[in-house]
């Protein structure tokens, strides 16, 4: 009698793959039907089932019901689902190798298939399905029950974006969050340890306390911010990264002026976890659902329409006439159909919100020929990593079925560094992409800076403008100024439909909400000036005014908090959140906390500037003067060591480097200080003169 193969042998792994696939797709089938589908006898099936159960890949339970032939129920465990994904990839790789060998035998070529560039391979075509990390619906329902008892991590918005693209194949070939070895390799060489091109670290950053609870090989549940289980993850790696090195290698500089570097140091968890992911369900999006497509859904759409060549246009800004001309030219140059593929995940702080942008896209979509153009939304958390990001975007668009990609001038650049210079050169992204485009499997279409030529009444690439003709152009800064001040935006620059949408969400500044954020030492006069300012603004009328004084907030919003750095940060973030809601709804928020830490003030600024202006006012009273004014006796207690972590005495105060206004209060009347703030608000267009 032949001994059944161990599941650790190649033959055993092949049987195991077929078994796990069958149990996943037909969990309620009888043993006889399962054995027939796998292609083995009932006896060998039972042996294989016991081996899989002993390895923790499946669970076996009693099945209720009268049918004696179906006494047991089988379901994949979290580990079994992950093993099925691994074995699927292994199976496909083996079949592709067999296909190559067969082709070599038939053609008499020892080299197998010709290079990808010169052939159409149905297993790697832009129209063929790509692997996903989801289990079947039936298995997902069982895994949800099992995962309910696992240790859980509540994902941040950025982690949810990453997980969604891991699960739906947008980050193919990744099978989960990077291991430590893969992370180090990506940071140093832009490649995974197996040699695959991948330029961006995709890691699960967590707190030290959470990481300390975990053991190698432990399964955890990954939940969204509502507590819904989206996936499970087997933790294979748990390490503290060198974030300074990551910043230098990936973003080109360890400079907090870069939004991703600031996130890395001041918001991301200190520990990274790596390991394979098993997808249970995709994140729920209630907005623009008809516009959100997975890679396989887009590939199926292209397959249905017969689109074999597709050029993708990446954007995080509203579309204007220059963009339309650019995309038309790109599609013609590539002789391809056009996919407008805007990012609606996390972009650069200060960008137009994605709700407004998508309404703008939809307003001008009928300007494109419907037979050759489509639009889909990409839930990607951008890193603004310039050249590396361009390569990353190319790989993502390749996974979505595209064959060409428009790479912009200073593609995904974050702007200026701390020295006032651009982080990346204008063509660095194009040069790096061109170097790797064959390996990416995507052709680059150069972004051409388009300008309007007045004499010709049309757009030209800036390098093709006829000599002597008048060039008209409006920069992003100028556009924002015109919106802010309610000035005309000419039709040659943008579509009336787009301008209408932008004006709806960006009315003139004198009609927007805003926040005045006072910061300074205890006793510097913040609250006194804030009260005077509030009275003056209420006297003017027109918008509701709310004062969020440090002491009042402590009493009513943060009474349970102490004065540790963590609690002081949390208190300021609560103030920032309330101020952002007031600003969003057209009111004026006046905040007067100490707010000693620059990173926390920056985070509050970024939260508020999504909705309106943030006016930082540094009340620059010296520590000596504050101590002299000390009516509460707090400085005396701090000097005696009776108050710990007191700002200016035993805890630092980060002096604002570039506040909108700096106010000196020594020998200056309160009314005069408040009037200085009013003049600044008038100068910024936030109140009428």
C-alpha positions as CSV (number, residue, x, y, z in Angstrom):
1,X,0.0,0.0,0.0
2,X,1.4,3.4,-0.9
3,X,2.1,5.7,2.0
4,X,0.2,9.0,1.7
5,X,2.5,11.9,1.0
6,X,3.4,14.3,3.9
7,X,1.9,17.7,3.5
8,X,5.5,19.1,3.7
9,X,6.5,17.3,0.4
10,X,5.8,18.9,-3.0
11,X,3.2,16.3,-3.7
12,X,1.6,16.8,-0.3
13,X,1.6,20.6,-0.7
14,X,-0.1,20.2,-4.1
15,X,-2.8,18.0,-2.5
16,X,-3.1,20.5,0.4
17,X,-3.6,23.4,-2.0
18,X,-6.4,21.5,-3.8
19,X,-8.0,20.6,-0.4
20,X,-7.8,24.2,1.0
21,X,-9.2,25.6,-2.2
22,X,-12.1,23.1,-2.2
23,X,-12.9,23.7,1.5
24,X,-12.8,27.5,0.8
25,X,-15.1,27.4,-2.2
26,X,-17.4,24.6,-1.2
27,X,-17.3,24.3,2.6
28,X,-20.7,22.4,2.7
29,X,-19.9,19.7,0.2
30,X,-19.9,16.1,1.4
31,X,-16.7,14.1,2.0
32,X,-17.3,12.1,-1.1
33,X,-17.7,15.3,-3.2
34,X,-14.7,16.8,-1.6
35,X,-12.6,13.7,-2.3
36,X,-13.7,13.7,-5.9
37,X,-12.9,17.3,-6.4
38,X,-9.4,16.9,-4.9
39,X,-8.9,13.7,-6.9
40,X,-8.1,11.3,-4.0
41,X,-9.8,8.4,-2.2
42,X,-12.0,8.9,0.9
43,X,-9.4,7.2,3.1
44,X,-6.6,9.5,1.8
45,X,-8.9,12.5,2.2
46,X,-9.4,11.7,5.9
47,X,-5.6,11.4,6.4
48,X,-5.1,14.7,4.7
49,X,-7.9,16.4,6.7
50,X,-6.3,15.1,10.0
51,X,-2.9,16.4,8.9
52,X,-4.3,19.8,8.0
53,X,-6.2,20.0,11.3
54,X,-3.1,19.0,13.3
55,X,-1.2,21.8,11.5
56,X,-3.8,24.4,12.6
57,X,-4.9,25.0,9.0
58,X,-8.5,23.9,9.4
59,X,-11.0,23.2,12.1
60,X,-13.3,20.2,12.2
61,X,-16.6,20.4,14.1
62,X,-19.7,18.3,14.3
63,X,-22.4,19.1,11.7
64,X,-26.0,19.0,12.9
65,X,-28.5,17.2,10.7
66,X,-29.9,13.8,9.8
67,X,-27.5,13.0,7.0
68,X,-25.0,10.5,8.5
69,X,-22.7,11.0,5.4
70,X,-22.1,14.6,6.5
71,X,-21.3,14.2,10.1
72,X,-18.5,16.8,10.2
73,X,-18.1,20.5,9.1
74,X,-14.7,21.9,8.0
75,X,-13.5,25.5,7.8
76,X,-10.2,27.3,7.2
77,X,-8.5,28.9,10.1
78,X,-6.8,32.3,9.8
79,X,-3.5,30.4,9.3
80,X,-5.1,28.1,6.7
81,X,-6.4,31.0,4.7
82,X,-2.9,32.5,4.7
83,X,-1.4,29.2,3.7
84,X,-3.9,28.9,0.8
85,X,-2.7,32.3,-0.6
86,X,0.9,31.1,-0.4
87,X,0.2,27.8,-2.1
88,X,-1.9,29.5,-4.8
89,X,1.1,31.7,-5.7
90,X,3.3,28.6,-5.6
91,X,0.9,26.7,-7.9
92,X,0.7,29.5,-10.4
93,X,4.5,29.9,-10.5
94,X,4.9,26.2,-11.1
95,X,2.3,26.2,-13.9
96,X,4.0,29.2,-15.5
97,X,7.4,27.4,-15.4
98,X,5.7,24.4,-17.0
99,X,4.2,26.7,-19.7
100,X,7.6,28.2,-20.4
101,X,9.2,24.8,-20.7
102,X,6.4,23.5,-23.0
103,X,6.8,26.6,-25.2
104,X,10.6,26.0,-25.4
105,X,10.0,22.4,-26.4
106,X,7.5,23.3,-29.1
107,X,9.6,26.1,-30.6
108,X,12.9,24.4,-30.2
109,X,14.2,27.3,-28.1
110,X,16.1,26.6,-25.0
111,X,15.2,30.1,-23.6
112,X,11.5,29.5,-23.1
113,X,9.1,32.3,-23.8
114,X,10.4,35.5,-25.4
115,X,10.7,38.6,-23.2
116,X,7.5,40.0,-21.9
117,X,7.9,43.2,-23.9
118,X,7.6,41.1,-27.2
119,X,4.8,38.8,-26.4
120,X,1.3,38.6,-25.1
121,X,1.3,36.3,-22.0
122,X,-2.3,35.6,-20.9
123,X,-1.0,34.9,-17.3
124,X,0.7,38.3,-17.1
125,X,-1.5,40.4,-19.4
126,X,-3.0,43.7,-18.2
127,X,-6.4,42.1,-18.8
128,X,-5.9,38.9,-16.8
129,X,-7.0,38.7,-13.1
130,X,-4.4,39.2,-10.4
131,X,-4.2,37.6,-7.0
132,X,-6.1,39.0,-4.1
133,X,-5.8,38.2,-0.4
134,X,-9.5,37.7,0.3
135,X,-11.0,34.4,1.3
136,X,-14.4,33.3,0.0
137,X,-17.5,34.8,1.5
138,X,-18.3,31.6,3.4
139,X,-14.8,31.4,4.9
140,X,-14.9,35.1,5.8
141,X,-18.0,34.6,7.9
142,X,-16.3,31.8,9.8
143,X,-13.1,33.8,10.2
144,X,-15.0,36.7,11.6
145,X,-16.2,34.6,14.4
146,X,-12.8,33.2,15.0
147,X,-11.1,36.6,14.8
148,X,-13.4,38.1,17.4
149,X,-11.3,36.4,20.1
150,X,-8.0,37.6,18.7
151,X,-6.0,40.5,20.0
152,X,-7.0,43.5,17.9
153,X,-5.3,46.5,16.4
154,X,-7.5,49.5,15.4
155,X,-6.1,50.8,12.1
156,X,-5.3,54.4,11.4
157,X,-6.7,56.0,8.3
158,X,-3.4,55.6,6.5
159,X,-3.2,51.9,7.5
160,X,-6.7,51.3,6.2
161,X,-5.6,52.7,2.8
162,X,-2.6,50.4,2.8
163,X,-4.6,47.3,3.9
164,X,-7.2,47.8,1.3
165,X,-4.6,47.9,-1.5
166,X,-2.8,44.9,0.0
167,X,-6.1,42.8,0.0
168,X,-7.4,43.8,-3.4
169,X,-4.1,43.3,-5.2
170,X,-3.2,46.9,-5.7
171,X,0.1,46.3,-3.9
172,X,0.8,43.0,-5.7
173,X,3.2,41.1,-5.2
174,X,3.0,42.0,-1.5
175,X,1.1,39.4,0.6
176,X,1.0,41.4,3.8
177,X,2.9,44.1,5.7
178,X,6.7,43.8,5.1
179,X,8.9,41.6,7.2
180,X,12.0,43.2,8.8
181,X,14.2,41.7,6.1
182,X,12.0,43.0,3.3
183,X,11.7,46.4,4.9
184,X,15.5,46.8,5.2
185,X,15.9,45.7,1.6
186,X,13.2,48.1,0.3
187,X,14.7,51.0,2.2
188,X,18.2,50.3,1.0
189,X,17.6,49.0,-2.6
190,X,14.0,49.6,-3.6
191,X,13.6,45.8,-3.8
192,X,12.1,43.0,-1.8
193,X,14.4,40.2,-0.6
194,X,13.3,38.1,-3.6
195,X,14.6,40.8,-6.0
196,X,11.1,42.2,-6.9
197,X,11.0,45.9,-7.5
198,X,9.2,47.7,-4.7
199,X,10.2,51.2,-3.6
200,X,7.9,52.0,-0.7
201,X,7.9,50.5,2.9
202,X,4.5,49.1,3.6
203,X,4.6,48.5,7.4
204,X,2.1,48.3,10.3
205,X,3.3,50.8,12.8
206,X,2.0,50.2,16.4
207,X,2.7,51.4,19.9
208,X,5.4,49.9,22.1
209,X,2.8,48.7,24.6
210,X,0.8,46.8,21.9
211,X,3.9,45.3,20.3
212,X,5.1,44.0,23.7
213,X,2.0,41.9,24.1
214,X,2.7,39.9,20.9
215,X,4.6,36.7,20.2
216,X,6.1,35.5,17.0
217,X,3.5,33.6,14.9
218,X,0.6,35.1,16.8
219,X,-2.6,36.0,14.8
220,X,-4.1,39.5,15.3
221,X,-7.3,41.0,14.0
222,X,-7.1,44.3,12.1
223,X,-10.2,46.5,12.6
224,X,-11.3,49.8,11.1
225,X,-12.1,52.8,13.3
226,X,-15.7,51.5,13.9
227,X,-14.3,48.2,15.2
228,X,-15.2,46.2,12.1
229,X,-12.8,43.3,11.4
230,X,-11.3,43.8,8.0
231,X,-8.5,41.2,8.1
232,X,-6.3,39.0,10.2
233,X,-2.5,39.1,10.2
234,X,0.1,36.5,11.3
235,X,2.8,38.5,13.1
236,X,6.1,37.1,11.9
237,X,8.3,40.2,12.6
238,X,8.3,42.8,15.4
239,X,11.0,45.4,15.4
240,X,12.0,49.0,16.1
241,X,13.0,50.6,12.8
242,X,15.7,53.2,12.2
243,X,13.3,56.0,11.2
244,X,16.1,58.5,10.5
245,X,17.6,56.1,8.0
246,X,14.2,55.5,6.5
247,X,13.6,59.2,6.1
248,X,17.0,59.7,4.4
249,X,16.7,56.7,2.0
250,X,13.0,56.9,1.1
251,X,12.3,60.6,1.2
252,X,15.8,62.0,0.5
253,X,16.1,63.9,3.8
254,X,15.4,63.6,7.5
255,X,13.5,66.9,7.4
256,X,10.2,67.4,9.3
257,X,9.2,69.9,6.6
258,X,8.4,66.8,4.5
259,X,4.9,65.7,5.5
260,X,5.8,62.0,5.4
261,X,8.9,62.5,7.5
262,X,6.8,64.5,10.0
263,X,4.3,61.6,10.1
264,X,7.1,59.1,10.5
265,X,8.6,60.8,13.6
266,X,5.6,62.4,15.2
267,X,2.6,60.3,14.4
268,X,3.6,56.8,13.4
269,X,4.0,54.1,16.1
270,X,7.5,53.4,17.3
271,X,7.4,49.6,16.5
272,X,6.7,48.0,13.1
273,X,4.9,44.6,12.7
274,X,5.3,42.4,9.6
275,X,3.5,39.4,8.4
276,X,1.0,37.9,5.9
277,X,-2.6,39.3,5.8
278,X,-5.8,37.3,5.2
279,X,-8.6,39.6,3.9
280,X,-12.0,39.1,5.3
281,X,-13.8,42.2,3.9
282,X,-12.9,45.4,2.2
283,X,-13.2,48.7,4.0
284,X,-16.7,50.3,3.6
285,X,-16.9,53.6,1.6
286,X,-20.2,55.3,1.6
287,X,-19.1,58.1,-0.8
288,X,-18.8,57.7,-4.6
289,X,-19.2,53.9,-4.4
290,X,-19.9,53.6,-8.1
291,X,-16.5,55.2,-8.9
292,X,-14.4,52.9,-6.6
293,X,-13.0,49.9,-8.5
294,X,-10.6,47.2,-7.4
295,X,-7.7,46.2,-9.7
296,X,-9.6,43.2,-10.9
297,X,-12.8,45.1,-11.5
298,X,-10.9,47.6,-13.7
299,X,-9.2,44.8,-15.5
300,X,-12.6,43.2,-16.2
301,X,-13.9,46.5,-17.4
302,X,-11.0,46.9,-19.8
303,X,-11.4,43.3,-20.9
304,X,-15.1,43.8,-21.6
305,X,-14.4,46.9,-23.8
306,X,-11.3,45.4,-25.4
307,X,-9.0,48.1,-24.1
308,X,-5.5,46.5,-24.5
309,X,-3.7,49.9,-24.1
310,X,-4.7,52.2,-21.2
311,X,-2.8,55.3,-20.1
312,X,-3.4,56.3,-16.5
313,X,-3.5,59.9,-15.3
314,X,-2.6,60.4,-11.6
315,X,-4.0,63.5,-9.9
316,X,-4.7,64.9,-6.5
317,X,-5.9,68.3,-7.7
318,X,-9.0,69.5,-9.6
319,X,-8.9,69.2,-13.4
320,X,-8.4,72.4,-15.3
321,X,-8.2,73.0,-19.1
322,X,-4.4,72.4,-19.2
323,X,-4.9,69.0,-17.6
324,X,-7.5,68.1,-20.2
325,X,-5.2,69.1,-23.0
326,X,-2.4,67.2,-21.4
327,X,-4.4,64.0,-21.1
328,X,-5.7,64.3,-24.6
329,X,-2.2,64.5,-25.9
330,X,-0.9,61.7,-23.7
331,X,-3.7,59.3,-25.0
332,X,-3.0,60.3,-28.6
333,X,0.8,59.8,-28.2
334,X,0.3,56.4,-26.6
335,X,-2.6,55.5,-29.0
336,X,-4.3,54.3,-25.8
337,X,-7.6,54.7,-23.9
338,X,-7.5,57.1,-20.9
339,X,-8.0,56.2,-17.2
340,X,-8.4,59.3,-15.0
341,X,-7.3,57.8,-11.7
342,X,-7.3,60.4,-8.9
343,X,-6.1,59.7,-5.4
344,X,-8.9,60.0,-2.8
345,X,-7.0,58.6,0.2
346,X,-4.5,60.7,2.1
347,X,-2.7,63.4,0.1
348,X,-0.7,66.4,1.1
349,X,-2.0,68.6,4.0
350,X,-3.7,71.6,2.5
351,X,-4.9,69.9,-0.6
352,X,-8.5,70.3,-1.7
353,X,-10.7,67.7,0.0
354,X,-11.5,64.6,-2.1
355,X,-15.3,65.3,-2.0
356,X,-14.8,68.6,-3.8
357,X,-12.3,67.2,-6.2
358,X,-14.5,64.3,-7.3
359,X,-17.4,66.6,-7.9
360,X,-15.1,68.7,-10.0
361,X,-14.0,65.5,-12.0
362,X,-17.5,64.5,-12.5
363,X,-18.5,68.0,-13.7
364,X,-16.0,67.8,-16.6
365,X,-16.0,64.1,-17.4
366,X,-18.4,64.8,-20.2
367,X,-15.7,66.9,-21.9
368,X,-14.0,63.6,-22.6
369,X,-15.2,61.1,-25.2
370,X,-17.1,58.4,-23.3
371,X,-16.0,55.6,-25.6
372,X,-12.3,56.1,-24.9
373,X,-12.2,57.5,-21.3
374,X,-13.2,56.3,-17.9
375,X,-12.6,57.4,-14.3
376,X,-12.0,55.4,-11.2
377,X,-11.0,56.5,-7.6
378,X,-7.8,55.2,-5.9
379,X,-7.9,54.9,-2.1
380,X,-4.1,55.4,-1.7
381,X,-2.3,57.1,1.2
382,X,0.3,59.1,-0.7
383,X,3.8,59.6,0.9
384,X,4.8,62.5,-1.4
385,X,8.1,60.7,-2.0
386,X,8.9,62.1,-5.4
387,X,11.0,59.7,-7.6
388,X,10.3,56.6,-5.4
389,X,6.6,57.5,-5.3
390,X,6.5,57.7,-9.2
391,X,7.8,54.1,-9.4
392,X,5.4,53.0,-6.8
393,X,2.5,54.7,-8.6
394,X,3.5,52.9,-11.8
395,X,3.5,49.5,-10.1
396,X,0.1,50.2,-8.6
397,X,-1.3,51.3,-12.0
398,X,0.2,48.2,-13.6
399,X,-1.8,46.1,-11.1
400,X,-4.9,48.1,-12.1
401,X,-4.5,47.0,-15.7
402,X,-2.8,50.0,-17.2
403,X,-0.1,49.9,-19.9
404,X,1.0,53.5,-19.8
405,X,1.4,56.1,-17.1
406,X,1.7,59.9,-17.2
407,X,4.6,61.0,-14.9
408,X,4.5,64.6,-13.9
409,X,7.1,67.3,-13.5
410,X,8.1,67.1,-9.8
411,X,5.7,64.1,-9.6
412,X,4.4,63.7,-6.0
413,X,6.7,66.4,-4.7
414,X,5.9,67.8,-1.3
415,X,7.2,71.4,-1.9
416,X,9.9,73.1,-0.1
417,X,12.3,71.8,2.6
418,X,13.4,73.6,5.7
419,X,15.9,75.6,3.7
420,X,13.3,76.8,1.3
421,X,14.4,74.6,-1.6
422,X,12.5,71.9,-3.5
423,X,12.9,68.4,-2.0
424,X,13.4,66.9,-5.5
425,X,14.5,68.1,-8.9
426,X,11.8,68.7,-11.4
427,X,12.7,65.7,-13.5
428,X,14.1,63.3,-10.9
429,X,10.8,61.3,-10.9
430,X,10.8,60.9,-14.7
431,X,14.4,59.8,-14.8
432,X,14.0,57.1,-12.1
433,X,10.8,55.9,-13.7
434,X,12.4,55.7,-17.1
435,X,15.2,53.6,-15.6
436,X,12.8,51.0,-14.3
437,X,9.9,51.2,-16.8
438,X,10.7,47.9,-18.5
439,X,10.7,46.1,-15.2
440,X,7.5,47.8,-14.1
441,X,5.9,46.7,-17.3
442,X,4.5,50.2,-17.9
443,X,5.5,52.8,-20.4
444,X,6.0,56.4,-19.2
445,X,4.4,59.3,-21.0
446,X,6.2,62.5,-20.1
447,X,4.2,65.2,-18.4
448,X,4.4,68.3,-20.6
449,X,3.8,71.6,-18.8
450,X,1.0,73.1,-20.7
451,X,0.5,76.9,-21.1
452,X,-2.2,79.0,-22.9
453,X,-1.0,80.9,-25.9
454,X,-3.1,84.0,-26.3
455,X,-2.6,84.6,-30.0
456,X,-3.4,81.0,-30.9
457,X,-6.3,80.7,-28.3
458,X,-5.1,77.2,-27.3
459,X,-2.7,75.3,-25.1
460,X,0.8,74.3,-26.1
461,X,3.6,72.5,-24.3
462,X,5.8,75.3,-22.9
463,X,8.7,74.1,-25.1
464,X,6.6,74.4,-28.3
465,X,5.3,78.0,-27.8
466,X,5.9,80.0,-31.0
467,X,8.5,82.7,-30.5
468,X,7.1,86.1,-29.6
469,X,3.6,84.8,-28.7
470,X,2.0,85.7,-25.3
471,X,2.0,83.0,-22.7
472,X,-0.8,83.0,-20.1
473,X,-0.6,80.8,-17.0
474,X,-2.1,80.7,-13.5
475,X,-0.2,78.9,-10.8
476,X,-1.8,77.0,-8.0
477,X,-0.9,79.8,-5.5
478,X,-2.5,82.4,-7.8
479,X,-5.6,80.3,-8.2
480,X,-5.9,80.0,-4.4
481,X,-5.5,83.8,-4.1
482,X,-8.2,84.4,-6.6
483,X,-10.6,82.0,-4.9
484,X,-9.7,83.5,-1.5
485,X,-10.4,87.1,-2.7
486,X,-13.4,86.3,-4.9
487,X,-11.6,87.4,-8.1
488,X,-12.4,86.3,-11.6
489,X,-10.9,83.0,-12.9
490,X,-10.8,83.2,-16.7
491,X,-12.5,80.5,-18.8
492,X,-9.3,79.8,-20.7
493,X,-7.8,78.5,-17.4
494,X,-10.6,76.4,-16.1
495,X,-14.1,75.1,-16.7
496,X,-17.0,77.1,-15.3
497,X,-18.3,73.9,-13.7
498,X,-15.0,73.4,-11.8
499,X,-14.8,77.0,-10.7
500,X,-18.4,76.8,-9.4
501,X,-17.6,73.7,-7.3
502,X,-14.4,75.3,-5.9
503,X,-16.2,78.5,-5.0
504,X,-18.8,76.4,-3.1
505,X,-16.2,75.0,-0.8
506,X,-13.7,77.9,-0.9
507,X,-15.7,81.1,-0.5
508,X,-13.9,84.4,-0.1
509,X,-11.9,84.4,3.1
510,X,-14.1,87.1,4.6
511,X,-16.9,84.6,4.6
512,X,-14.9,81.5,5.8
513,X,-14.5,80.2,9.3
514,X,-11.0,80.5,10.9
515,X,-9.0,79.9,14.1
516,X,-6.9,82.3,16.0
517,X,-4.4,80.2,18.1
518,X,-2.6,82.0,20.9
519,X,0.5,80.3,22.4
520,X,2.9,81.3,25.1
521,X,4.1,80.8,28.6
522,X,1.6,80.6,31.5
523,X,0.9,84.2,32.6
524,X,2.0,85.6,29.3
525,X,-1.4,87.3,28.7
526,X,-2.9,84.9,26.2
527,X,-6.3,84.6,27.8
528,X,-6.6,88.3,28.5
529,X,-5.9,89.2,24.8
530,X,-8.1,86.4,23.6
531,X,-11.1,87.8,25.6
532,X,-10.5,91.3,24.3
533,X,-10.3,89.9,20.7
534,X,-13.5,87.9,21.2
535,X,-15.3,91.1,22.3
536,X,-14.1,93.0,19.3
537,X,-15.1,90.3,16.9
538,X,-18.5,89.9,18.5
539,X,-19.0,93.7,18.2
540,X,-18.3,93.4,14.5
541,X,-20.8,90.5,14.1
542,X,-21.4,88.3,11.0
543,X,-19.9,85.1,12.4
544,X,-20.3,83.2,15.7
545,X,-17.2,83.4,17.9
546,X,-16.1,80.7,20.4
547,X,-13.3,81.1,23.0
548,X,-11.5,77.9,23.8
549,X,-9.3,79.1,26.8
550,X,-6.8,76.6,28.3
551,X,-8.3,76.7,31.8
552,X,-11.9,76.5,30.6
553,X,-11.2,73.6,28.3
554,X,-9.3,71.8,31.2
555,X,-12.4,72.2,33.3
556,X,-15.1,71.2,30.8
557,X,-13.4,69.0,28.2
558,X,-10.3,67.5,29.8
559,X,-11.0,67.3,33.5
560,X,-9.7,63.7,33.7
561,X,-6.3,64.6,32.2
562,X,-3.1,65.3,34.1
563,X,-0.1,67.4,33.1
564,X,2.2,64.8,31.6
565,X,3.5,65.4,28.1
566,X,1.1,62.8,26.7
567,X,-1.9,64.4,28.5
568,X,-0.9,67.9,27.5
569,X,-0.7,66.8,23.9
570,X,-4.1,65.1,24.1
571,X,-5.6,68.3,25.6
572,X,-4.2,70.4,22.7
573,X,-5.5,67.9,20.1
574,X,-9.0,68.1,21.7
575,X,-8.9,71.9,21.5
576,X,-7.7,71.6,17.8
577,X,-10.5,69.1,17.0
578,X,-13.2,71.4,18.4
579,X,-11.7,74.4,16.7
580,X,-11.6,72.5,13.4
581,X,-15.3,71.8,13.7
582,X,-16.1,75.5,14.5
583,X,-14.0,76.6,11.5
584,X,-15.5,74.0,9.2
585,X,-19.0,75.4,10.0
586,X,-18.1,79.0,9.3
587,X,-17.4,80.2,12.8
588,X,-14.4,81.8,14.5
589,X,-12.5,79.8,17.1
590,X,-10.1,81.6,19.5
591,X,-7.8,79.2,21.3
592,X,-5.6,80.2,24.2
593,X,-3.6,77.2,25.6
594,X,0.1,77.1,26.4
595,X,0.7,74.6,23.6
596,X,4.4,74.2,24.2
597,X,5.3,71.6,21.5
598,X,5.8,72.6,17.9
599,X,4.8,69.2,16.6
600,X,1.5,69.3,18.3
601,X,0.8,72.8,17.1
602,X,1.7,71.7,13.5
603,X,-0.8,68.8,13.8
604,X,-3.5,71.1,15.0
605,X,-2.7,73.5,12.1
606,X,-3.0,70.8,9.5
607,X,-6.3,69.6,10.9
608,X,-7.8,73.1,10.9
609,X,-6.4,74.2,7.5
610,X,-8.5,71.6,5.8
611,X,-11.5,73.9,6.5
612,X,-10.1,77.4,6.9
613,X,-7.3,79.7,8.0
614,X,-5.1,79.0,11.0
615,X,-3.6,82.1,12.5
616,X,-0.9,81.4,15.1
617,X,-0.2,84.3,17.5
618,X,2.9,83.9,19.7
619,X,2.4,86.0,22.9
620,X,6.1,86.5,23.3
621,X,6.2,87.6,27.0
622,X,9.5,86.6,28.6
623,X,9.6,83.9,31.3
624,X,10.9,86.5,33.8
625,X,7.9,88.8,33.2
626,X,5.5,85.8,33.4
627,X,7.0,84.8,36.7
628,X,6.7,88.4,38.0
629,X,3.0,88.5,37.1
630,X,2.3,85.0,38.6
631,X,-0.9,85.6,40.5
632,X,-1.6,81.9,41.0
633,X,1.9,81.2,42.5
634,X,2.5,78.4,40.0
635,X,6.0,79.4,39.1
636,X,7.0,79.5,42.8
637,X,5.7,75.9,43.2
638,X,7.5,74.8,40.1
639,X,10.8,76.3,41.3
640,X,10.3,74.4,44.6
641,X,9.7,71.2,42.6
642,X,6.1,70.8,43.8
643,X,4.8,71.0,40.2
644,X,6.5,68.6,37.8
645,X,7.0,69.2,34.1
646,X,6.1,72.9,34.2
647,X,6.6,74.7,30.9
648,X,9.6,77.1,31.0
649,X,10.9,75.7,34.3
650,X,11.2,71.9,34.1
651,X,9.8,71.3,30.7
652,X,10.7,73.0,27.4
653,X,8.7,75.5,25.3
654,X,9.3,75.3,21.5
655,X,9.3,79.0,20.4
656,X,7.2,79.3,17.2
657,X,9.6,79.9,14.3
658,X,7.2,81.5,11.8
659,X,3.9,82.5,13.5
660,X,1.5,84.7,11.6
661,X,1.9,87.3,14.3
662,X,4.2,87.8,17.3
663,X,2.8,90.0,20.1
664,X,4.9,91.7,22.8
665,X,2.9,92.4,25.9
666,X,5.4,94.1,28.3
667,X,4.4,97.8,28.7
668,X,1.7,97.4,26.0
669,X,-2.0,97.8,26.7
670,X,-4.2,94.7,26.2
671,X,-6.5,96.7,23.8
672,X,-3.5,97.5,21.6
673,X,-2.4,93.8,21.5
674,X,-5.9,92.7,20.5
675,X,-6.0,95.5,17.9
676,X,-2.7,94.1,16.4
677,X,-4.5,90.8,15.9
678,X,-7.5,92.5,14.3
679,X,-5.2,94.3,11.8
680,X,-3.5,91.0,11.0
681,X,-6.9,89.3,10.3
682,X,-7.9,92.2,8.1
683,X,-4.5,92.0,6.2
684,X,-5.2,88.3,5.6
685,X,-8.6,89.0,4.3
686,X,-10.4,87.2,7.1
687,X,-12.4,90.2,8.2
688,X,-13.6,93.1,6.2
689,X,-11.6,96.4,6.5
